[in-house]
Amino acid sequence: MQTIMHPAFREKLAVLEALLERSRTLRAETRAKIGAPRYQVFGHGQAWDVVDLTTDAVQGFAFSYRAAMVFASAMEAGAATKCLTQ
């Protein structure tokens, strides 16, 4: 059984998707301009995830906040080194 979507609702979803894409682009451009951190630490249950903000992918995790921050700092340093050599 297939549900048919109302045309007005379909149009609103298309507008929302365009706005979300524009928002993603502007956030990435702003991060690049101001040199914002690329990696951020998020609490996730008993662990801390280190997330790459450009891709929203979890790059690693740790079981203490301090270890997660050290890992995030190391990832930032590695990313900065890659940008300098390219």
Residue pairs with C-beta under 8 A, 6 or more apart in sequence:
28 54
30 36
31 38
31 53
31 54
36 53
37 53
37 72
37 76
38 52
38 53
38 54
38 75
38 76
38 79
39 50
39 51
39 52
39 53
39 59
39 72
39 75
39 76
39 79
40 50
40 51
40 53
40 72
41 48
41 49
41 50
41 51
41 65
41 68
41 69
41 72
42 48
42 49
42 51
43 49
43 65
44 61
46 63
47 61
47 62
47 63
48 61
48 62
48 63
48 64
48 65
48 67
48 68
49 58
49 60
49 61
49 68
50 58
50 59
50 60
50 61
50 62
50 68
50 71
50 72
50 75
51 57
51 58
51 59
52 58
52 59
52 75
59 75
60 71
60 75
61 68
62 68
62 70
62 71
